[in-house]
Amino acid sequence: MKKLKINAAENGCPFVFITADKDIDRKGFEGGSWGQLQSIKKGIGYTYN
């Protein structure tokens, strides 16, 4: 989320519309372990003129 907001601010867009918010559980062959969750967020930066 922070990266999306920074990229939007660099392009002069004060708003970010989140289009996808997905959590991927990256459990391995041997089972789950701590810290194996990856969050993928996609969005569109926009402004009103």
N, C-alpha and C positions, 0 to 999 in steps of 0.2 A: 504494500500500500504506500509506503514511504517513497519508493522509487517512482510510482505512478504520479504522486503529488509533485515530486521534484521535477519530473519531465514536463508535466503540465505547466508548472510555474515558469520553467525556462522558455516555453513557447507562448507565454502570456495568457494562459488559460486559467482563470480563477476557480473553475469547476471541473470535477472529474465524475463521469458517469460510469459506474462499475458494470461491465457487461458480463463478466464471468468471475466466479469465486469458487475455486475447486481445491479440495484437500486430497492429496494422494498419500495413501498409507504405503510406505515403502518397506514392508516387512520382507525379510529375506527368506531363503530356503530353509533356514534353521528356526524360523519363527520370528516374532517381533522383538524389538529392543527399543530402549528409550531414545527419543530424538529422531525417529525415522519418519516423521510426518513432513511432507512438503506442501506448501500452500502456493497455488498459482492464481494470480489475479490479473484480469485484463480490463482495460477501461478506455474511455474516450475523453480527452480533455476538450472543453468547449467554453465559449464566452458569449455574452449577449452584446450585440452592437446596437 
